[in-house]
């Protein structure tokens, strides 16, 4: 029984010796350092990726708010264009329509004749003013 105990003690001593050699070896230390560096690089890339995604999300949210504001503005414009007030205004302007009982006066080429009269008039300003007030 004493021999078995010694054999187990020496076997565990060999196992401990083998493990301590691996843990204390320079190759194992370098392998751990390389794995640590690779892990830091991977984590750094993930952090940068998350930062870029967050920045893009913020940009897209700002665009979304801008588009929602434009959509709201367009909805208001569409609702105004569907009103009777707008339709009546356009009918009066484009089609020269009027309500029953209204009278329309169309002044055609009033600006053209007035501008040609003013440019042809060679009289001095004093005479023009006199004629304006007293004639």
C-alpha positions as CSV (number, residue, x, y, z in Angstrom):
1,X,0.0,0.0,0.0
2,X,2.9,2.3,0.6
3,X,4.1,1.7,-3.0
4,X,0.7,2.7,-4.4
5,X,0.8,5.9,-2.4
6,X,4.3,6.7,-3.6
7,X,3.3,5.9,-7.2
8,X,0.2,8.2,-7.0
9,X,2.3,11.0,-5.4
10,X,5.0,10.8,-8.1
11,X,2.3,10.7,-10.8
12,X,0.6,13.8,-9.5
13,X,4.1,15.4,-9.1
14,X,4.8,14.7,-12.8
15,X,1.3,16.1,-13.8
16,X,2.0,19.2,-11.7
17,X,5.5,19.5,-13.2
18,X,4.1,19.2,-16.8
19,X,1.4,21.9,-16.1
20,X,3.8,24.2,-14.5
21,X,6.2,23.9,-17.5
22,X,3.4,24.9,-19.9
23,X,2.2,27.8,-17.8
24,X,5.8,29.1,-17.3
25,X,6.9,28.7,-21.0
26,X,7.6,31.7,-23.1
27,X,5.7,30.3,-26.1
28,X,2.5,29.9,-24.1
29,X,2.9,33.5,-22.8
30,X,3.4,34.8,-26.3
31,X,0.4,32.8,-27.5
32,X,-1.7,34.4,-24.8
33,X,-0.5,37.9,-25.7
34,X,-1.3,37.3,-29.4
35,X,-4.8,36.1,-28.5
36,X,-5.3,39.1,-26.2
37,X,-4.2,41.5,-29.0
38,X,-6.5,39.8,-31.5
39,X,-9.4,40.1,-29.0
40,X,-8.7,43.8,-28.5
41,X,-8.6,44.4,-32.3
42,X,-11.9,42.6,-32.7
43,X,-13.5,44.5,-29.9
44,X,-12.2,47.8,-31.3
45,X,-13.7,47.0,-34.7
46,X,-17.0,46.2,-33.1
47,X,-17.0,49.5,-31.2
48,X,-16.2,51.4,-34.4
49,X,-18.9,49.6,-36.3
50,X,-21.4,50.4,-33.5
51,X,-20.4,54.0,-33.6
52,X,-20.8,54.3,-37.4
53,X,-24.2,52.6,-37.1
54,X,-25.3,54.9,-34.4
55,X,-24.2,57.9,-36.5
56,X,-26.1,56.6,-39.5
57,X,-29.2,56.1,-37.3
58,X,-29.1,59.7,-36.1
59,X,-28.8,60.9,-39.7
60,X,-31.7,58.8,-40.8
61,X,-33.8,60.0,-37.9
62,X,-33.1,63.6,-38.8
63,X,-34.1,62.9,-42.4
64,X,-37.2,61.2,-41.2
65,X,-38.2,64.2,-39.1
66,X,-37.6,66.5,-42.1
67,X,-39.7,64.3,-44.4
68,X,-42.5,64.1,-41.8
69,X,-42.5,67.9,-41.6
70,X,-42.6,68.1,-45.4
71,X,-45.4,65.5,-45.5
72,X,-47.4,67.5,-43.0
73,X,-46.9,70.6,-45.1
74,X,-48.0,68.8,-48.2
75,X,-51.1,67.4,-46.5
76,X,-52.1,70.9,-45.4
77,X,-51.6,72.1,-49.0
78,X,-53.7,69.2,-50.4
79,X,-56.5,69.8,-48.0
80,X,-56.4,73.6,-48.9
81,X,-56.5,72.7,-52.6
82,X,-59.6,70.6,-52.1
83,X,-61.5,73.4,-50.4
84,X,-64.3,75.3,-52.1
85,X,-62.5,78.5,-51.5
86,X,-59.5,77.5,-53.6
87,X,-61.7,76.0,-56.4
88,X,-63.7,79.2,-56.5
89,X,-60.6,81.4,-56.6
90,X,-59.1,79.4,-59.4
91,X,-62.4,79.4,-61.4
92,X,-62.5,83.2,-61.1
93,X,-58.9,83.7,-62.1
94,X,-58.5,81.1,-64.9
95,X,-62.0,80.7,-66.3
96,X,-63.4,84.3,-65.6
97,X,-66.4,82.8,-63.8
98,X,-68.5,84.9,-61.4
99,X,-71.3,84.3,-58.9
100,X,-74.8,85.0,-59.9
101,X,-75.5,88.7,-59.5
102,X,-71.9,89.8,-59.8
103,X,-70.6,92.0,-62.5
104,X,-67.1,91.6,-63.9
105,X,-65.0,94.4,-65.4
106,X,-62.2,93.2,-67.5
107,X,-59.4,95.7,-68.1
108,X,-57.5,94.5,-71.0
109,X,-54.1,95.9,-72.0
110,X,-54.5,98.8,-69.6
111,X,-50.8,98.6,-68.7
112,X,-49.6,98.5,-72.4
113,X,-51.5,101.7,-73.4
114,X,-50.5,103.6,-70.3
115,X,-46.9,102.8,-70.6
116,X,-46.9,103.8,-74.3
117,X,-48.6,107.1,-73.5
118,X,-46.1,107.9,-70.9
119,X,-43.1,107.2,-73.0
120,X,-44.4,109.2,-76.0
121,X,-45.1,112.3,-73.9
122,X,-42.3,114.8,-74.4
123,X,-43.8,117.6,-72.2
124,X,-41.9,118.9,-69.2
125,X,-42.8,117.5,-65.8
126,X,-44.2,120.8,-64.6
127,X,-46.8,120.8,-67.4
128,X,-47.6,117.2,-66.7
129,X,-48.3,117.9,-63.0
130,X,-50.4,121.0,-63.8
131,X,-52.5,119.0,-66.3
132,X,-52.8,116.1,-63.7
133,X,-54.2,118.3,-61.0
134,X,-56.2,120.9,-63.0
135,X,-57.5,119.0,-66.0
